[in-house]
Amino acid sequence: MKKNKGIIFTGFVIGLISVLLVKAGNPGNMGFCIACFLRDTAGALGLHRAEAVQYVRPEIIGIIIGAFVMSIAGKEFKVKGGSAPLTRFVLGFFVMIGALMFLGCPLRMILRLAGGDLNAIFGILGFLSGIFIGVQFLNKGFSLKGNYTLPKTEGYILPSVAVILFILLVAFPSILLFSEKGPGASHAPIYLSLISGLIVGVLAQRSKLCCAGGIRDVIMFRDFHLISGFLAIFIAALIGNLLLGQFKLGFVDQPIAHTDGLWNFLGMGLVGFASVLLGGCPLRQLILSAEGNIDSAITVLGLVIGAAFAHNFGLASSAQGPTSNGKIAVIIGFIVVSLIGYFNIEKSSEVEIKEAVEIEI
Amino acid sequence: MKYKIVDARGRSCPEPVLMTKNATIDNSNVQVIVDSSVAKENVSRFAINAGYKVDIKEEKDSFILTLTK
């Protein structure tokens, strides 16, 4: 239990900050949403032209910089990559397609439930099912193979991009695109968002919090460490929402959500499935990318390009519900992720385990 | 003492734990080599839960975890 303290504290802080960010201007139940915020940032850069969702979210910048600084301070900054990068890009792409079908990453899914949005229940059931499917592939020997040490400079690129984005946001906003109405126009003050991101980045880096990993570890190893953080987010956000009057129980008229249960289920199912094969949810990928994990940085790029495609080709859902293009994309996603799962099953793990070798200690 | 050797360097989460799980299935003593602190934490948490004593040695960029019952 003592070992779980750090991650429970992290979960609590993330839950509370998320509620406060909504109070300060972020869209409903969207104090944090890694998928939505990457999508908004892609929009601000003109990678898609959905006018309602364009804004450089300082939370994302804060998370990257917070995790980067913390990993250097804790001597955990290690620049590595080369573990099936393009496969990871594709998995990241389809995580985003699934997330924008549901309208949220796993973190926002839990925040939606904590705000009383019962549609999230279908998302959670889908997420659990997706993770369960992914775990079957892991148990069969799914692996994206090992990574390698890369030049240090490689690891500085993403944090540098984050800093440049922030400079653009505060000093040269005219070259970026900003929503005038819609979710992209709802946001907390820039510095409050940035500081919130920094705190979450620091804590999530220290505690290794991961939404997909929590459920995966319970299924695979009966290990409740990671999931305790996930539950702490829910409890803190629930209490915060009740105290601030932001809690509204029901299915209809929930902020940035639709009521199509089947596609909420399938969207998050795809997110869970692909996230388990990647080894972590979008938040965890973002944190890892800041600690020098280039494979995760490629995954984040996959998420960003996935968001751009989702809006350029009408795949993303809206409050009116899913689109037929989006449904096709989610089905394609399941097929592609299954094929990736199948073709990356290692025939045998014997190579890795040498029986009873004498070792001097 | 005899050990099984699990080299999980370069493997990302949760593979090191899964490899350790497979190696400890018959309760044998195992040495696990990992190269990230998250893998170190995950493997030792798993091993302790499975009733092992865990000894951790840091060597250059790697951690050697000796799991004994």
Interface residues (C-beta under 8 A of the other chain):
Chain A: K3 G74 E76 K78 K80 S83 L138 N139 S143 L144 K145 G146 N147 Y148 T149 K208 G213 R216 D217 M220 F221 R222 D223 H225 G279 G280 N293 D295 S349 E352 I353 K354 E355 A356 V357 E358 I359 I361
Chain B: M1 K2 Y3 K4 I5 V6 D7 A8 R9 G10 R11 S12 C13 P14 E15 V17 L18 M19 K21 N22 A23 S28 Q31 D35 S36 S37 V38 E41 R45 F46 N49 D61 T66
